Amino acid sequence: MYFYDRDNLISQPKELYEYIIRRLNTDYELSYLELVEPLADLSGHPHLAQNVLEYYGSFYDGLLMTNGNYNREEAIELVEYGKADLVSFARLFLANPDLPKRFKQNTPLNEPNQKTFYGGGAEGYTDYPFLGEKEEEVKIEAE
């Protein structure tokens, strides 16, 4: 992962983002700030924050949202321990159109099929079954 300022590699991205986040506190009235955890291994990049929420979260004074491939239990723990106010989900919502209901009932989740992401069709976006539906029923309706 590289950070550019139009023509040059930013040599101190942590310091830059800390500055930006602190300015968001004072200069803007944001509803919230969402910090997204990296999906790749950053251990070979010591100049980057390995844990975005842990590193940058303390610099923001407002409502803090995070996203980072969290599961139900991790999300509950983040909110309960005050590390974040909100947790958002992307892939899990694609595969589980009734995700809040599944979380509330603590029921099994559909697994996202990454091969269908950004594919341009209905497959992978509108063909995942709701809780109690059979996969075959959903495929027939989507056709």
JOSULGI-V428117 format. One record per run of one state. SS is the DSSP state (a for helix, b for strand, c for the rest). FROM is the first residue (numbers start at 1). TO is the last residue. If there is no record, write none. Layout:
# JOSULGI-V428117
((SS | FROM | TO) (SS | FROM | TO))
This chain:
# JOSULGI-V428117
((c | 1 | 3) (b | 4 | 4) (c | 5 | 8) (b | 9 | 9) (c | 10 | 12) (a | 13 | 27) (c | 28 | 32) (b | 33 | 36) (c | 37 | 51) (a | 52 | 59) (c | 60 | 63) (b | 64 | 67) (c | 68 | 71) (a | 72 | 80) (c | 81 | 85) (b | 86 | 87) (c | 88 | 90) (a | 91 | 95) (c | 96 | 98) (a | 99 | 105) (c | 106 | 113) (a | 114 | 116) (c | 117 | 134) (a | 135 | 142) (c | 143 | 143))
